[in-house]
């Protein structure tokens, strides 16, 4: 029996695994079908890809100080609660 369509929350939770090819074929298909129908999630994935490309160009640099890392994580958590 086919699984139900993906909702936006499910896509957000699985986006990184999907981008890394770490989801099964059924989930991949369901996620990709959702992206075709949902411009908001398509934009979210586009932003993830852009962020990934930018961060890949930063490789080899020192990690940010622990205080900066903590502040960024706090800001991200706050933004995702909205």
C-alpha positions in Angstrom: 0.0 0.0 0.0 1.3 3.4 -0.9 2.3 5.8 1.9 0.5 9.1 2.2 1.8 12.3 0.6 4.6 14.2 2.3 3.7 17.3 4.3 6.0 20.3 4.6 7.2 19.4 8.1 8.2 15.9 6.9 10.1 17.3 4.0 12.0 19.7 6.3 12.9 16.9 8.7 14.1 14.7 5.8 15.7 17.2 3.5 19.3 16.7 4.5 19.0 12.9 4.3 17.3 13.2 0.9 20.0 15.6 -0.4 22.7 13.1 0.8 20.9 10.2 -0.9 20.2 8.5 2.5 16.4 7.8 2.0 14.8 4.8 0.4 13.4 5.0 -3.1 9.8 5.3 -1.9 10.6 8.3 0.4 12.8 9.9 -2.3 9.9 9.7 -4.7 7.4 11.1 -2.2 9.7 14.0 -1.2 10.4 14.9 -4.9 6.7 14.8 -5.7 6.1 17.2 -2.8 8.8 19.6 -4.1 7.1 19.7 -7.5 3.8 20.8 -5.8 5.1 23.1 -3.0 7.0 26.2 -4.0 7.8 26.9 -0.3 9.6 23.7 0.2 11.3 24.0 -3.2 12.7 27.4 -2.0 13.7 25.8 1.3 15.7 23.1 -0.5 17.2 25.7 -2.9 18.4 27.7 0.2 19.9 24.5 1.7 21.8 23.8 -1.5 23.1 27.4 -1.6 24.1 27.2 2.0 25.9 23.9 1.4 27.8 25.4 -1.6 28.9 28.4 0.4 30.0 26.3 3.4 31.9 23.9 1.1 34.0 26.9 0.0 34.9 27.7 3.6 36.6 24.4 4.2 39.9 24.3 5.9 39.3 27.4 8.0 39.3 27.4 11.8 36.0 26.6 13.5 34.3 29.6 15.0 34.7 30.3 18.7 32.4 28.3 21.0 30.5 31.5 21.9 29.8 32.3 18.3 28.8 28.7 17.6 26.4 28.8 20.5 24.9 32.1 19.4 24.3 30.8 15.9 22.7 27.6 17.2 20.4 29.6 19.5 19.4 31.9 16.6 18.7 28.9 14.4 16.6 27.2 17.0 14.6 30.4 17.6 14.0 30.9 13.9 12.8 27.3 13.4 10.2 27.8 16.2 8.4 30.6 14.4 
